[in-house]
Amino acid sequence: MAEDKSFVRKTESEYDDWRDSWKRRKVLASFVIILVLIIFVLPAFYAAYQGYFTIPNIEKKHQNEIKDLKQVISDLKKDKENLENSLKSTENERDKAELKLAPFLAVADKTFPQTPADQRLELLVEDLNDAINKLTETTKDIKRVRTVSFKTKKQIISNLKKMKPLKVGIIVPVGDTDALAYGNEIKKVFEESEWVTLGIMNLVTPEPFQDHLAVLTNSKIDSNSIISLLPLFEEHGYPPTVIHDDSMSTDVIHFLVGPK
């Protein structure tokens, strides 16, 4: 108990000394107080500020960054999957192309054994293009055989049976097999129309016929007879050509069948 009183008295004595010192040396005492505040109080406030404001903001910022990184990782995974699918699709297309090219590669290897392997297919393609071009040119030279279609034939027969029958001669150039075949078809149309046909006459001329198809007739013959023959011209896009020769009989017409 004596020790407690001694401690209290000692504390009171020190307090009294400090208060007397404060009164005598206020500047020094103020400095000490400020120093204590700087050393103990301000760090405590700073720590509290960090704990309540700065650290939560930093944590929130880090959480947002982590979230963004996770999104980037997710996007990268999707891109990886898309690339893998695209690569797989490309490989499938490549395999299909190789299967399609296999026969051509075999032909190229057999045709150009002395040529480097990476150039054989190109040479084969060039040869095929040349062959296609030659075939195209050859096809252009092949002219379509002229015929009288069933529709045209039926229409002309219907028209001719309404007219007064005439005598018909077919004239073709010598040596023109196409004109001869076409002339025979025209002749059959008149025969089925019950007109009299004079047969097919081969004509030798110093120059080829100027017209693909023409009618040679007396100008006094009924024009309706000529009009009824228009489908023959229209079928092949020929202009309707009529040549008048009044020295001819009025009951005869001639068909001049020229080249295509």
ABEGO torsion letter per residue (X at the ends): XAAAAAAAAAAAAAAAAAAAAAAABAAAAAAAAAAAAAAAAAAAAAAAAAAAAAAAAAAAAAAAAAAAAAAAAAAAAAAAAAAAAAAAAAAAAAAAAAAAAAAAAAAAAAABAABBAAAAAAAAAAAAAAAAAAAAAAAAABBBBBBBBAAAAAAAAAAAAABBBBBBBBBBBBGBAAAAAAAAAAAAAAAAAGBBBAEBBBBBBABBBABABBBBBBAABBAAAAAAAAAAAAAAGBBBBBBBBAABBAABBBBBBBBX
